[in-house]
Structure formats: structure tokens, C-alpha cells
């Protein structure tokens, strides 16, 4: 599974985005150590706070399937029904969820399938919260 293939899976997941309130559609594709890919889209709610980001849908889906170790995640987002924006960066809550299961070198692929950049979790979440 290449970074581009993972980003293509994220773009496919983005098509399922339920985002009638923000009009902002996000897709994510998470590659587990098992080799399986878990996807997610953002799912909004009229009450707003129950909204979940695409990244967390992908992570929780994977953990619910018994996964605990992950290699990479691709994230793509932008206004619904438009081309993705050049860089849709994960929110702070999603970065903290990533840090629960992933080490500093976990790769976060941002952009779209034609043009993307690869960051590490350490790049995006220095000094994340930890009980230790
Ligand atoms: N969103 C994500 O899916 N991932 C992020 O990391 C940031 C924001 C979603 C939540 C909401 O449905 C929409 O984008 C606008 O905030």
C-alpha cells in the first residue's frame, strides 16, 4: 500500500461525508500494522457537539475491529462538492487520539492523491498529553 493508494482510499471515504452544517467534507484512511485499511468520514449532527471527525471515525473503527498498532493515516478535506484543499490538517483532538495508539514516528499524509506531504505525529503534536 503506497501513500498515494492510501490517499485514494481517503478520497473515496470523503464521498461518504455527512456534513450538512459545515459543508466541509473530510475523508481519512488508516493503515494498520495488520495491513488492513480502515476508513472514516466526518459525521455531523444538528446538535453540533456530537460531530465526529473523519480521523476519529477511522481510528475507532479500527480499534473496534481489534487493531492496536498503526503505520500511517491519509487525510483529505475541503468544501463539499469541490476539490480538496491543498492541506487539511487534523484537529487537536484527533492528534491526541492518534497519540493514544501511535508513536512519534507515525506518519500523517496530508493533501490529496495528486499532491501530498508526509508529516510525523511528533511534527503535529509536540508535547501531547500523557499520564506518564
Ligand atoms: N473535521 C474533520 O473531519 N477532521 C478534522 O481534523 C477537522 C475537522 C470535520 C469536522 C466537521 O464536520 C468539519 O470538518 C468542519 O469542522
Backbone and ligand atoms as CSV (ligand in chain L), in Angstrom:
chain,resi,resn,atom,element,x,y,z
A,1,UNK,N,N,0.851,-1.214,0.000
A,1,UNK,CA,C,0.000,0.000,0.000
A,1,UNK,C,C,0.880,1.256,0.000
A,2,UNK,N,N,0.846,1.999,-1.078
A,2,UNK,CA,C,1.648,3.230,-1.161
A,2,UNK,C,C,0.904,4.389,-0.499
A,3,UNK,N,N,1.635,5.481,-0.268
A,3,UNK,CA,C,0.997,6.681,0.291
A,3,UNK,C,C,-0.111,7.164,-0.640
A,4,UNK,N,N,0.144,7.095,-1.928
A,4,UNK,CA,C,-0.864,7.548,-2.904
A,4,UNK,C,C,-2.126,6.675,-2.850
A,5,UNK,N,N,-1.930,5.367,-2.736
A,5,UNK,CA,C,-3.085,4.458,-2.632
A,5,UNK,C,C,-3.896,4.736,-1.364
A,6,UNK,N,N,-3.169,5.022,-0.270
A,6,UNK,CA,C,-3.874,5.330,0.983
A,6,UNK,C,C,-4.662,6.642,0.830
A,7,UNK,N,N,-4.057,7.609,0.140
A,7,UNK,CA,C,-4.754,8.879,-0.090
A,7,UNK,C,C,-5.972,8.673,-1.002
A,8,UNK,N,N,-5.868,7.792,-1.960
A,8,UNK,CA,C,-7.024,7.485,-2.816
A,8,UNK,C,C,-8.158,6.882,-1.992
A,9,UNK,N,N,-7.802,6.043,-1.021
A,9,UNK,CA,C,-8.823,5.453,-0.134
A,9,UNK,C,C,-9.471,6.540,0.718
A,10,UNK,N,N,-8.674,7.528,1.142
A,10,UNK,CA,C,-9.224,8.648,1.921
A,10,UNK,C,C,-10.178,9.477,1.054
A,11,UNK,N,N,-9.805,9.676,-0.184
A,11,UNK,CA,C,-10.679,10.430,-1.101
A,11,UNK,C,C,-12.002,9.692,-1.313
A,12,UNK,N,N,-11.922,8.386,-1.395
A,12,UNK,CA,C,-13.140,7.575,-1.555
A,12,UNK,C,C,-14.022,7.706,-0.303
A,13,UNK,N,N,-13.405,7.640,0.865
A,13,UNK,CA,C,-14.149,7.767,2.126
A,13,UNK,C,C,-14.796,9.140,2.239
A,14,UNK,N,N,-14.114,10.150,1.742
A,14,UNK,CA,C,-14.640,11.534,1.809
A,14,UNK,C,C,-15.996,11.651,1.118
A,15,UNK,N,N,-16.236,10.815,0.137
A,15,UNK,CA,C,-17.517,10.849,-0.589
A,15,UNK,C,C,-18.693,10.526,0.330
A,16,UNK,N,N,-18.418,9.826,1.449
A,16,UNK,CA,C,-19.488,9.456,2.387
A,16,UNK,C,C,-19.717,10.518,3.451
A,17,UNK,N,N,-18.913,11.586,3.440
A,17,UNK,CA,C,-19.037,12.629,4.461
A,17,UNK,C,C,-20.482,13.089,4.635
A,18,UNK,N,N,-20.899,13.162,5.910
A,18,UNK,CA,C,-22.220,13.716,6.223
A,18,UNK,C,C,-21.958,15.061,6.894
A,19,UNK,N,N,-21.989,16.117,6.108
A,19,UNK,CA,C,-21.572,17.431,6.617
A,19,UNK,C,C,-22.509,18.545,6.158
A,20,UNK,N,N,-23.823,18.400,6.489
A,20,UNK,CA,C,-24.779,19.404,6.029
A,20,UNK,C,C,-24.640,20.743,6.746
A,21,UNK,N,N,-23.975,20.774,7.896
A,21,UNK,CA,C,-23.909,22.022,8.681
A,21,UNK,C,C,-22.689,22.856,8.328
A,22,UNK,N,N,-21.555,22.205,8.183
A,22,UNK,CA,C,-20.340,22.965,7.833
A,22,UNK,C,C,-20.130,23.034,6.323
A,23,UNK,N,N,-20.651,22.056,5.609
A,23,UNK,CA,C,-20.360,21.995,4.171
A,23,UNK,C,C,-18.898,21.677,3.905
A,24,UNK,N,N,-18.246,21.074,4.893
A,24,UNK,CA,C,-16.816,20.746,4.777
A,24,UNK,C,C,-16.680,19.226,4.879
A,25,UNK,N,N,-16.187,18.603,3.833
A,25,UNK,CA,C,-16.146,17.137,3.757
A,25,UNK,C,C,-14.715,16.620,3.939
A,26,UNK,N,N,-14.578,15.668,4.854
A,26,UNK,CA,C,-13.252,15.112,5.171
A,26,UNK,C,C,-13.282,13.594,5.035
A,27,UNK,N,N,-12.189,13.035,4.557
A,27,UNK,CA,C,-12.028,11.588,4.491
A,27,UNK,C,C,-10.684,11.191,5.070
A,28,UNK,N,N,-10.629,10.005,5.653
A,28,UNK,CA,C,-9.375,9.508,6.225
A,28,UNK,C,C,-9.240,8.027,5.915
A,29,UNK,N,N,-8.003,7.586,5.746
A,29,UNK,CA,C,-7.725,6.156,5.558
A,29,UNK,C,C,-6.523,5.803,6.424
A,30,UNK,N,N,-6.729,4.823,7.283
A,30,UNK,CA,C,-5.741,4.443,8.300
A,30,UNK,C,C,-5.206,3.049,7.992
A,31,UNK,N,N,-3.910,2.949,7.859
A,31,UNK,CA,C,-3.271,1.649,7.591
A,31,UNK,C,C,-2.782,1.041,8.906
A,32,UNK,N,N,-3.318,-0.122,9.241
A,32,UNK,CA,C,-2.905,-0.817,10.459
A,32,UNK,C,C,-1.682,-1.701,10.167
A,33,UNK,N,N,-0.981,-2.083,11.223
A,33,UNK,CA,C,0.158,-2.995,11.066
A,33,UNK,C,C,-0.272,-4.306,10.422
A,34,UNK,N,N,-1.528,-4.679,10.610
A,34,UNK,CA,C,-2.062,-5.921,10.033
A,34,UNK,C,C,-2.112,-5.876,8.508
A,35,UNK,N,N,-2.004,-4.658,7.961
A,35,UNK,CA,C,-2.120,-4.485,6.510
A,35,UNK,C,C,-3.512,-4.045,6.082
A,36,UNK,N,N,-4.459,-4.094,7.031
A,36,UNK,CA,C,-5.823,-3.671,6.690
A,36,UNK,C,C,-5.942,-2.145,6.734
A,37,UNK,N,N,-6.849,-1.632,5.907
A,37,UNK,CA,C,-7.101,-0.190,5.856
A,37,UNK,C,C,-8.501,0.077,6.423
A,38,UNK,N,N,-8.579,1.057,7.325
A,38,UNK,CA,C,-9.852,1.466,7.929
A,38,UNK,C,C,-10.107,2.914,7.525
A,39,UNK,N,N,-11.299,3.151,7.006
A,39,UNK,CA,C,-11.587,4.495,6.520
A,39,UNK,C,C,-12.600,5.186,7.423
A,40,UNK,N,N,-12.674,6.497,7.272
A,40,UNK,CA,C,-13.646,7.283,8.017
A,40,UNK,C,C,-13.982,8.550,7.264
A,41,UNK,N,N,-15.179,9.060,7.553
A,41,UNK,CA,C,-15.580,10.375,7.045
A,41,UNK,C,C,-16.123,11.165,8.230
A,42,UNK,N,N,-16.179,12.474,8.100
A,42,UNK,CA,C,-16.781,13.259,9.185
A,42,UNK,C,C,-18.294,13.091,9.168
A,43,UNK,N,N,-18.857,12.998,10.366
A,43,UNK,CA,C,-20.295,12.779,10.534
A,43,UNK,C,C,-20.821,13.852,11.492
A,44,UNK,N,N,-21.617,14.763,10.947
A,44,UNK,CA,C,-22.076,15.905,11.741
A,44,UNK,C,C,-23.442,15.641,12.368
A,45,UNK,N,N,-23.821,16.569,13.249
A,45,UNK,CA,C,-25.077,16.421,13.983
A,45,UNK,C,C,-25.702,17.790,14.202
A,46,UNK,N,N,-27.041,17.839,14.185
A,46,UNK,CA,C,-27.755,19.097,14.368
A,46,UNK,C,C,-27.410,19.747,15.708
A,47,UNK,N,N,-27.021,18.927,16.670
A,47,UNK,CA,C,-26.654,19.437,17.980
A,47,UNK,C,C,-25.169,19.821,18.064
A,48,UNK,N,N,-24.496,19.726,16.938
A,48,UNK,CA,C,-23.097,20.144,16.733
A,48,UNK,C,C,-22.060,19.356,17.528
A,49,UNK,N,N,-22.132,19.343,18.872
A,49,UNK,CA,C,-21.041,18.716,19.628
A,49,UNK,C,C,-20.912,17.206,19.391
A,50,UNK,N,N,-21.978,16.476,19.011
A,50,UNK,CA,C,-21.771,15.058,18.713
A,50,UNK,C,C,-21.012,14.797,17.414
A,51,UNK,N,N,-20.729,15.822,16.658
A,51,UNK,CA,C,-19.990,15.649,15.399
A,51,UNK,C,C,-18.664,14.928,15.638
A,52,UNK,N,N,-18.356,14.001,14.750
A,52,UNK,CA,C,-17.046,13.342,14.842
A,52,UNK,C,C,-16.257,13.546,13.563
A,53,UNK,N,N,-14.970,13.719,13.736
A,53,UNK,CA,C,-14.057,13.926,12.612
A,53,UNK,C,C,-13.782,12.601,11.895
A,54,UNK,N,N,-13.385,12.724,10.652
A,54,UNK,CA,C,-13.068,11.556,9.826
A,54,UNK,C,C,-11.956,10.700,10.447
A,55,UNK,N,N,-10.951,11.362,10.995
A,55,UNK,CA,C,-9.804,10.623,11.554
A,55,UNK,C,C,-10.231,9.734,12.715
A,56,UNK,N,N,-11.103,10.298,13.581
A,56,UNK,CA,C,-11.530,9.501,14.737
A,56,UNK,C,C,-12.459,8.372,14.329
A,57,UNK,N,N,-13.276,8.599,13.319
A,57,UNK,CA,C,-14.120,7.501,12.820
A,57,UNK,C,C,-13.225,6.357,12.342
A,58,UNK,N,N,-12.157,6.681,11.632
A,58,UNK,CA,C,-11.238,5.646,11.130
A,58,UNK,C,C,-10.549,4.927,12.297
A,59,UNK,N,N,-10.047,5.697,13.270
A,59,UNK,CA,C,-9.357,5.074,14.411
A,59,UNK,C,C,-10.298,4.194,15.232
A,60,UNK,N,N,-11.490,4.705,15.521
A,60,UNK,CA,C,-12.396,3.945,16.384
A,60,UNK,C,C,-12.920,2.702,15.661
A,61,UNK,N,N,-13.080,2.819,14.366
A,61,UNK,CA,C,-13.483,1.651,13.582
A,61,UNK,C,C,-12.400,0.571,13.646
A,62,UNK,N,N,-11.158,1.002,13.538
A,62,UNK,CA,C,-10.036,0.050,13.569
A,62,UNK,C,C,-9.896,-0.598,14.950
A,63,UNK,N,N,-9.968,0.225,15.986
A,63,UNK,CA,C,-9.821,-0.319,17.348
A,63,UNK,C,C,-10.978,-1.266,17.650
A,64,UNK,N,N,-12.155,-0.905,17.166
A,64,UNK,CA,C,-13.327,-1.773,17.362
A,64,UNK,C,C,-13.181,-3.102,16.637
A,65,UNK,N,N,-12.316,-3.143,15.625
A,65,UNK,CA,C,-12.065,-4.385,14.890
A,65,UNK,C,C,-10.895,-5.159,15.495
A,66,UNK,N,N,-10.354,-4.642,16.606
A,66,UNK,CA,C,-9.293,-5.373,17.306
A,66,UNK,C,C,-7.891,-4.883,17.009
A,67,UNK,N,N,-7.752,-3.829,16.216
A,67,UNK,CA,C,-6.425,-3.301,15.882
A,67,UNK,C,C,-5.879,-2.461,17.038
A,68,UNK,N,N,-4.555,-2.514,17.213
A,68,UNK,CA,C,-3.941,-1.671,18.240
A,68,UNK,C,C,-2.677,-0.952,17.734
A,69,UNK,N,N,-2.220,-1.333,16.549
A,69,UNK,CA,C,-0.957,-0.769,16.050
A,69,UNK,C,C,-1.143,-0.273,14.617
A,70,UNK,N,N,-0.577,0.894,14.354
A,70,UNK,CA,C,-0.849,1.558,13.083
A,70,UNK,C,C,0.416,2.119,12.448
A,71,UNK,N,N,0.381,2.156,11.123
A,71,UNK,CA,C,1.537,2.664,10.377
A,71,UNK,C,C,1.361,4.100,9.896
A,72,UNK,N,N,0.240,4.379,9.243
A,72,UNK,CA,C,0.067,5.675,8.562
A,72,UNK,C,C,-1.410,6.016,8.464
A,73,UNK,N,N,-1.678,7.316,8.341
A,73,UNK,CA,C,-3.051,7.752,8.031
A,73,UNK,C,C,-2.976,8.823,6.934
A,74,UNK,N,N,-3.923,8.771,6.017
A,74,UNK,CA,C,-4.051,9.815,4.991
A,74,UNK,C,C,-5.328,10.589,5.290
A,75,UNK,N,N,-5.253,11.906,5.170
A,75,UNK,CA,C,-6.403,12.779,5.458
A,75,UNK,C,C,-6.593,13.747,4.297
A,76,UNK,N,N,-7.834,13.862,3.863
A,76,UNK,CA,C,-8.148,14.778,2.761
A,76,UNK,C,C,-9.429,15.532,3.106
A,77,UNK,N,N,-9.453,16.827,2.844
A,77,UNK,CA,C,-10.663,17.585,3.170
A,77,UNK,C,C,-10.754,18.888,2.409
A,78,UNK,N,N,-11.953,19.422,2.416
A,78,UNK,CA,C,-12.211,20.698,1.755
A,78,UNK,C,C,-13.702,20.873,1.608
A,79,UNK,N,N,-14.100,21.992,1.032
A,79,UNK,CA,C,-15.530,22.252,0.846
A,79,UNK,C,C,-16.183,21.112,0.073
A,80,UNK,N,N,-17.357,20.692,0.567
A,80,UNK,CA,C,-18.077,19.588,-0.080
A,80,UNK,C,C,-18.349,19.939,-1.539
A,81,UNK,N,N,-18.260,18.928,-2.368
A,81,UNK,CA,C,-18.514,19.066,-3.808
A,81,UNK,C,C,-17.478,19.931,-4.522
A,82,UNK,N,N,-16.358,20.173,-3.853
A,82,UNK,CA,C,-15.245,20.860,-4.509
A,82,UNK,C,C,-13.995,20.000,-4.368
A,83,UNK,N,N,-12.978,20.368,-5.137
A,83,UNK,CA,C,-11.708,19.654,-4.996
A,83,UNK,C,C,-11.171,19.854,-3.591
A,84,UNK,N,N,-10.425,18.875,-3.059
A,84,UNK,CA,C,-9.880,19.026,-1.708
A,84,UNK,C,C,-8.945,20.240,-1.621
A,85,UNK,N,N,-8.878,20.807,-0.428
A,85,UNK,CA,C,-7.919,21.904,-0.251
A,85,UNK,C,C,-6.502,21.318,-0.202
A,86,UNK,N,N,-5.481,22.146,-0.443
A,86,UNK,CA,C,-4.112,21.599,-0.527
A,86,UNK,C,C,-3.669,20.850,0.728
A,87,UNK,N,N,-4.092,21.349,1.894
A,87,UNK,CA,C,-3.656,20.720,3.151
A,87,UNK,C,C,-4.785,20.829,4.168
A,88,UNK,N,N,-5.372,19.700,4.537
A,88,UNK,CA,C,-6.391,19.681,5.598
A,88,UNK,C,C,-5.749,19.001,6.794
A,89,UNK,N,N,-5.382,19.781,7.785
A,89,UNK,CA,C,-4.630,19.229,8.924
A,89,UNK,C,C,-5.586,18.735,10.018
A,90,UNK,N,N,-5.252,17.641,10.667
A,90,UNK,CA,C,-6.120,17.085,11.720
A,90,UNK,C,C,-6.277,18.048,12.893
A,91,UNK,N,N,-7.467,18.067,13.486
A,91,UNK,CA,C,-7.701,18.930,14.660
A,91,UNK,C,C,-6.915,18.386,15.854
A,92,UNK,N,N,-6.844,19.199,16.900
A,92,UNK,CA,C,-6.071,18.815,18.083
A,92,UNK,C,C,-6.599,17.566,18.760
A,93,UNK,N,N,-7.917,17.413,18.791
A,93,UNK,CA,C,-8.497,16.227,19.442
A,93,UNK,C,C,-8.076,14.967,18.688
A,94,UNK,N,N,-8.123,15.009,17.373
A,94,UNK,CA,C,-7.727,13.833,16.576
A,94,UNK,C,C,-6.236,13.530,16.740
A,95,UNK,N,N,-5.429,14.566,16.860
A,95,UNK,CA,C,-3.984,14.338,17.094
A,95,UNK,C,C,-3.786,13.619,18.432
A,96,UNK,N,N,-4.559,14.024,19.432
A,96,UNK,CA,C,-4.441,13.382,20.748
A,96,UNK,C,C,-4.905,11.926,20.675
A,97,UNK,N,N,-5.947,11.645,19.898
A,97,UNK,CA,C,-6.401,10.256,19.719
A,97,UNK,C,C,-5.303,9.443,19.032
A,98,UNK,N,N,-4.671,10.030,18.037
A,98,UNK,CA,C,-3.565,9.328,17.367
A,98,UNK,C,C,-2.470,8.986,18.369
A,99,UNK,N,N,-2.185,9.923,19.280
A,99,UNK,CA,C,-1.080,9.712,20.230
A,99,UNK,C,C,-1.390,8.606,21.236
A,100,UNK,N,N,-2.668,8.267,21.375
A,100,UNK,CA,C,-3.048,7.172,22.280
A,100,UNK,C,C,-2.551,5.826,21.746
A,101,UNK,N,N,-2.514,5.705,20.429
A,101,UNK,CA,C,-2.201,4.413,19.801
A,101,UNK,C,C,-0.915,4.416,18.994
A,102,UNK,N,N,-0.356,5.581,18.729
A,102,UNK,CA,C,0.772,5.660,17.784
A,102,UNK,C,C,1.966,6.356,18.410
A,103,UNK,N,N,3.135,5.969,17.943
A,103,UNK,CA,C,4.374,6.595,18.410
A,103,UNK,C,C,4.674,7.870,17.646
A,104,UNK,N,N,5.780,8.487,18.044
A,104,UNK,CA,C,6.167,9.780,17.460
A,104,UNK,C,C,6.392,9.705,15.963
A,105,UNK,N,N,6.775,8.519,15.484
A,105,UNK,CA,C,7.116,8.397,14.062
A,105,UNK,C,C,5.921,7.993,13.183
A,106,UNK,N,N,4.743,7.912,13.776
A,106,UNK,CA,C,3.525,7.623,12.997
A,106,UNK,C,C,3.405,8.664,11.879
A,107,UNK,N,N,3.124,8.174,10.665
A,107,UNK,CA,C,3.111,9.073,9.501
A,107,UNK,C,C,1.701,9.603,9.216
A,108,UNK,N,N,1.618,10.886,8.966
A,108,UNK,CA,C,0.346,11.551,8.659
A,108,UNK,C,C,0.480,12.194,7.282
A,109,UNK,N,N,-0.285,11.655,6.337
A,109,UNK,CA,C,-0.180,12.075,4.933
A,109,UNK,C,C,-1.306,13.066,4.648
A,110,UNK,N,N,-0.935,14.260,4.252
A,110,UNK,CA,C,-1.918,15.339,4.082
A,110,UNK,C,C,-1.874,15.896,2.667
A,111,UNK,N,N,-3.044,16.232,2.147
A,111,UNK,CA,C,-3.128,16.814,0.804
A,111,UNK,C,C,-4.202,16.109,0.026
A,112,UNK,N,N,-3.844,15.649,-1.145
A,112,UNK,CA,C,-4.769,14.866,-1.972
A,112,UNK,C,C,-3.936,13.900,-2.806
A,113,UNK,N,N,-4.609,13.071,-3.597
A,113,UNK,CA,C,-3.864,11.997,-4.279
A,113,UNK,C,C,-2.899,12.524,-5.356
A,114,UNK,N,N,-3.113,13.766,-5.784
A,114,UNK,CA,C,-2.200,14.332,-6.793
A,114,UNK,C,C,-1.004,15.028,-6.174
A,115,UNK,N,N,-1.197,15.492,-4.941
A,115,UNK,CA,C,-0.141,16.263,-4.295
A,115,UNK,C,C,-0.285,16.146,-2.781
A,116,UNK,N,N,0.665,15.486,-2.140
A,116,UNK,CA,C,0.554,15.326,-0.689
A,116,UNK,C,C,1.910,15.476,-0.020
A,117,UNK,N,N,1.846,15.725,1.285
A,117,UNK,CA,C,3.063,15.861,2.098
A,117,UNK,C,C,2.951,14.904,3.274
A,118,UNK,N,N,4.094,14.412,3.721
A,118,UNK,CA,C,4.102,13.440,4.817
A,118,UNK,C,C,4.724,14.074,6.064
A,119,UNK,N,N,3.967,14.035,7.158
A,119,UNK,CA,C,4.427,14.548,8.441
A,119,UNK,C,C,4.485,13.395,9.439
A,120,UNK,N,N,5.108,13.638,10.578
A,120,UNK,CA,C,5.056,12.646,11.658
A,120,UNK,C,C,4.148,13.195,12.760
A,121,UNK,N,N,3.714,12.280,13.636
A,121,UNK,CA,C,2.881,12.717,14.766
A,121,UNK,C,C,3.670,13.701,15.633
A,122,UNK,N,N,4.967,13.488,15.725
A,122,UNK,CA,C,5.777,14.427,16.519
A,122,UNK,C,C,5.757,15.830,15.904
A,123,UNK,N,N,5.739,15.892,14.554
A,123,UNK,CA,C,5.638,17.208,13.885
A,123,UNK,C,C,4.367,17.935,14.315
A,124,UNK,N,N,3.255,17.172,14.349
A,124,UNK,CA,C,1.935,17.800,14.532
A,124,UNK,C,C,1.487,17.873,15.986
A,125,UNK,N,N,2.085,17.047,16.854
A,125,UNK,CA,C,1.678,17.078,18.265
A,125,UNK,C,C,2.882,16.995,19.198
A,126,UNK,N,N,3.681,18.050,19.222
A,126,UNK,CA,C,4.757,18.059,20.230
A,126,UNK,C,C,4.130,18.296,21.597
A,127,UNK,N,N,4.627,17.657,22.609
A,127,UNK,CA,C,4.147,17.836,23.989
A,127,UNK,C,C,2.667,17.439,24.160
A,128,UNK,N,N,2.257,16.368,23.456
A,128,UNK,CA,C,0.900,15.854,23.653
A,128,UNK,C,C,0.728,15.347,25.072
A,129,UNK,N,N,-0.496,15.320,25.546
A,129,UNK,CA,C,-0.751,14.890,26.920
A,129,UNK,C,C,-0.473,13.405,27.100
A,130,UNK,N,N,0.148,13.056,28.191
A,130,UNK,CA,C,0.417,11.672,28.547
A,130,UNK,C,C,0.387,11.543,30.065
A,131,UNK,N,N,-0.151,10.445,30.582
A,131,UNK,CA,C,-0.225,10.264,32.039
A,131,UNK,C,C,1.133,9.943,32.649
A,132,UNK,N,N,2.087,9.478,31.835
A,132,UNK,CA,C,3.389,9.065,32.394
A,132,UNK,C,C,4.218,10.262,32.860
L,1,LIG,N1,N,-13.170,17.769,10.614
L,1,LIG,C1,C,-12.631,16.522,10.424
L,1,LIG,O1,O,-13.300,15.597,9.980
L,1,LIG,N2,N,-11.322,16.339,10.749
L,1,LIG,C2,C,-10.523,17.305,11.294
L,1,LIG,O2,O,-9.407,17.016,11.687
L,1,LIG,C3,C,-11.003,18.679,11.387
L,1,LIG,C4,C,-12.447,18.888,11.148
L,1,LIG,C5,C,-14.581,17.962,10.287
L,1,LIG,C6,C,-15.464,18.213,11.480
L,1,LIG,C7,C,-16.612,18.970,10.864
L,1,LIG,O3,O,-17.553,18.044,10.380
L,1,LIG,C8,C,-15.975,19.700,9.694
L,1,LIG,O4,O,-14.727,19.094,9.465
L,1,LIG,C9,C,-15.784,21.175,9.911
L,1,LIG,O5,O,-15.143,21.426,11.084
